[in-house]
Amino acid sequence: MGLNSHDDANEHLVKGPGEATLDSSALMAASMRHAVLARSMKSGGGSFDVDDFVSKLIIFMGGRHSVEEMPEDDEYDDNDDGNGAPLDWERIGWKAVAKSHRVPVMDFMLGPLSIEQKQRAVGKRSKLEKDKGSHKKPQELTEDDITRSENETTKNVANLERILEEQGKPINLFRFIINPNDFGQSVENLFYLSFLIRDAKCSLDLETGEPILMLCEQPTADDYDGGELKKHQLVMELDMPTWRRAIEVFNIRQSTIPHRPKSEMRIGEKWYG
């Protein structure tokens, strides 16, 4: 009978709250005491004795009567009892079979006697053949093509210098380069003008708040060496909205730089305009 059963049996004897409190305290103390005793118990006191088991097993198979009878330095074989008589392993085997429903079969500790290695089937990979007729080689630029392009740029830069000289007076940057009928040539004009400014053949004045172009005397190398002149780099962007705004603000109706016909350039075996 457990503690709960004793508690239920004595429940009708408790009359007041004080008695119930004392009864609960006694029950808790008894529970804690039993828990301590349970933890202090040694588990596995009757453990399995290997020597005793082996001794009795040998006796069962018709061997020696006691393990203690064998001298300490005597080496024995598992298949005999030390007196030359073989052990009856079949007897213990039939005892084991009686407790098992498994059919006794022969087994190998090291696996099968022969192992056949599986041959890996290697599939043949067919080479991908590309259609060489659809291949296109990059167009090659010859030295003549590069020379032709350089000559075209030099020619247009000299043409802008001549037109600026014919003006005879300073002119607004946008009035000079803007072609109201061709945005592409307006960008080209700004590109060619950058060479004149780089070589100091013309100047760009921004002091008045308006970009003004004028021809100037090209400085010598001594002027640069003396520190009187310093080179400045200016990056200017000319997109289509700026091009349209310049035409509207400065009322440009005719290009100061004459419209150039589209030149054809030969690249490889083809001509481009």
C-alpha positions in Angstrom: 0.0 0.0 0.0 1.5 3.4 -1.0 1.5 6.8 0.7 -1.6 7.9 -1.2 -3.5 4.9 0.2 -2.5 5.6 3.8 -3.5 9.3 3.2 -6.9 8.3 1.9 -7.5 5.9 4.9 -6.7 8.6 7.5 -8.6 11.4 5.8 -11.8 10.7 7.8 -9.9 11.1 11.0 -8.8 14.7 10.2 -11.3 17.2 11.8 -9.7 20.6 11.9 -7.3 22.7 9.6 -4.5 22.3 12.2 -4.7 18.5 12.0 -4.7 18.7 8.2 -1.6 20.8 8.2 0.2 18.4 10.5 -0.9 15.4 8.5 0.4 17.1 5.3 3.8 17.8 6.9 4.1 14.2 8.1 3.2 12.9 4.6 5.8 15.2 3.0 8.5 14.2 5.4 7.8 10.5 4.8 7.9 11.1 1.0 11.2 12.9 1.2 12.6 10.1 3.4 11.6 7.4 1.0 13.1 9.4 -2.0 16.4 9.6 -0.2 16.4 5.9 0.5 15.5 5.1 -3.1 18.4 7.2 -4.4 20.8 5.6 -1.9 20.0 2.0 -3.0 22.7 0.3 -5.1 21.4 -0.7 -8.4 22.8 -3.9 -10.0 23.9 -5.4 -6.7 23.4 -8.9 -8.1 25.5 -8.2 -11.3 26.4 -10.9 -13.8 29.5 -12.8 -12.8 31.4 -13.8 -16.0 33.8 -16.2 -14.3 31.0 -18.0 -12.6 29.1 -18.3 -15.9 32.1 -19.6 -17.8 32.8 -22.2 -15.0 29.2 -23.5 -15.1 29.2 -23.5 -18.9 32.3 -25.7 -19.0 30.8 -28.0 -16.4 27.6 -28.2 -18.5 29.6 -29.2 -21.6 31.4 -32.0 -19.7 34.5 -30.1 -18.8 36.2 -29.3 -15.5 34.1 -29.1 -12.3 35.5 -25.7 -11.1 37.5 -22.8 -12.5 39.6 -22.6 -9.3 41.0 -26.1 -10.0 43.0 -24.7 -13.0 46.4 -23.3 -12.2 47.0 -19.6 -12.9 49.8 -20.2 -15.4 47.9 -22.9 -17.2 46.8 -21.9 -20.7 43.8 -23.8 -21.9 41.9 -24.1 -25.2 38.3 -23.2 -25.5 37.6 -26.5 -27.1 38.9 -28.8 -24.3 38.4 -28.9 -20.5 42.1 -28.9 -19.5 42.2 -32.7 -19.1 42.3 -33.5 -22.8 38.5 -34.1 -23.1 36.8 -32.0 -25.8 33.8 -29.8 -24.8 30.4 -30.8 -26.0 29.5 -27.7 -27.9 26.6 -29.4 -29.6 24.9 -29.8 -26.3 24.8 -26.1 -25.6 23.9 -25.5 -29.2 20.7 -27.6 -28.9 19.8 -25.7 -25.8 20.2 -22.4 -27.6 18.2 -23.6 -30.6 15.3 -24.6 -28.3 15.0 -20.9 -27.3 15.1 -19.5 -30.8 12.6 -19.8 -33.7 15.3 -19.0 -36.3 16.5 -21.7 -38.6 20.3 -22.3 -38.0 22.2 -21.5 -41.2 25.8 -21.3 -42.2 27.3 -17.8 -42.1 30.7 -16.3 -43.1 32.3 -13.8 -40.8 34.3 -12.2 -43.6 31.4 -11.9 -46.1 31.1 -13.8 -49.4 34.0 -15.7 -50.8 34.1 -13.8 -54.0 33.0 -10.3 -54.9 32.2 -9.3 -58.4 32.9 -5.7 -59.1 30.1 -4.0 -61.0 31.2 -2.6 -64.4 30.3 1.0 -64.8 28.6 1.6 -68.1 30.3 4.6 -69.7 28.1 6.4 -72.2 29.6 7.8 -75.3 29.5 11.6 -75.6 29.0 12.8 -79.1 31.0 15.9 -79.9 28.9 18.9 -80.6 29.5 20.1 -84.1 28.8 23.7 -84.7 27.7 25.1 -88.0 30.7 27.0 -89.2 28.8 28.7 -91.9 26.9 30.8 -89.4 30.0 32.1 -87.8 30.9 35.7 -88.3 34.3 37.1 -87.9 34.8 40.6 -86.4 35.6 43.2 -89.1 39.2 44.1 -89.2 40.3 47.8 -89.4 43.2 48.4 -91.6 45.8 51.1 -91.3 44.2 52.9 -94.2 40.8 53.0 -92.4 42.4 54.6 -89.3 44.3 57.1 -91.4 41.2 58.1 -93.3 39.4 58.8 -90.0 42.3 60.9 -88.6 42.5 62.9 -91.8 38.7 63.6 -91.6 39.0 64.9 -88.0 42.0 67.1 -88.9 40.2 68.5 -91.9 37.1 69.5 -89.9 39.2 71.1 -87.0 41.0 73.3 -89.5 37.6 74.2 -91.1 36.3 75.4 -87.7 39.4 77.5 -87.2 38.9 79.1 -90.5 35.2 79.9 -89.9 36.0 81.3 -86.4 38.6 83.5 -88.0 36.2 84.8 -90.6 33.8 85.9 -87.9 36.3 88.5 -86.8 34.7 89.0 -83.4 33.8 87.0 -80.4 30.8 84.7 -80.8 28.5 82.8 -78.4 29.5 79.1 -78.1 26.0 77.8 -78.9 25.5 80.1 -81.8 28.8 78.8 -83.3 28.4 75.0 -82.8 24.6 74.4 -82.9 23.2 73.1 -86.1 19.4 73.5 -85.8 18.7 70.9 -88.4 21.1 68.1 -87.2 21.7 67.2 -83.5 24.5 64.8 -84.5 26.6 67.4 -86.3 26.1 69.8 -83.4 27.8 67.2 -81.2 30.6 66.8 -83.8 31.1 70.5 -83.9 31.6 70.6 -80.2 34.1 67.7 -80.5 36.1 69.5 -83.2 36.1 72.7 -81.2 37.6 71.0 -78.2 40.8 70.5 -80.2 41.1 74.2 -80.9 40.7 75.0 -77.2 43.1 72.3 -76.2 45.8 73.7 -78.5 45.1 77.2 -77.2 44.1 78.5 -80.7 40.9 79.9 -79.3 39.7 80.7 -75.8 36.4 80.2 -74.0 35.5 83.1 -71.7 32.9 82.5 -69.0 33.3 85.7 -67.0 30.2 87.4 -68.4 28.0 84.4 -67.5 27.7 83.5 -71.2 30.2 81.2 -73.0 32.1 83.3 -75.5 34.5 82.0 -78.2 37.4 84.1 -79.7 40.6 83.5 -81.5 43.8 84.0 -79.6 47.5 83.9 -80.1 48.8 80.5 -79.4 51.2 80.6 -76.4 54.7 79.2 -76.6 56.4 76.6 -74.5 58.2 79.3 -72.5 54.8 80.7 -71.4 53.9 77.3 -69.9 57.3 76.8 -68.3 57.2 80.3 -66.7 54.1 79.4 -64.8 52.1 82.2 -66.3 49.6 79.9 -67.9 47.9 76.8 -66.5 45.9 74.2 -68.3 42.3 73.6 -67.1 40.1 70.8 -68.1 36.4 71.3 -68.7 33.8 68.6 -69.4 30.7 69.8 -71.2 27.6 67.7 -71.9 25.4 68.3 -75.0 22.3 66.2 -75.0 19.2 66.6 -77.1 17.1 68.7 -74.5 20.1 71.1 -74.2 20.4 71.3 -78.0 16.6 72.1 -78.3 16.8 74.7 -75.5 19.8 76.4 -77.0 17.9 76.7 -80.4 14.9 78.3 -78.6 16.8 80.6 -76.3 19.3 82.0 -78.9 16.8 81.9 -81.7 19.1 79.9 -84.0 17.6 79.4 -87.4 20.8 78.8 -89.5 24.0 77.0 -88.6 27.2 79.2 -88.5 29.2 76.1 -89.5 27.9 74.9 -92.9 26.1 71.6 -92.9 28.4 68.8 -93.9 27.3 66.0 -96.2 27.4 62.6 -94.6 30.7 61.0 -95.3 31.1 57.4 -96.2 33.6 55.3 -94.3 34.8 51.9 -95.5 35.2 49.4 -92.6 36.3 46.0 -93.8 34.3 45.1 -96.9 31.4 47.5 -96.2 30.8 51.2 -96.4 29.1 53.2 -93.6 27.7 56.6 -93.9 
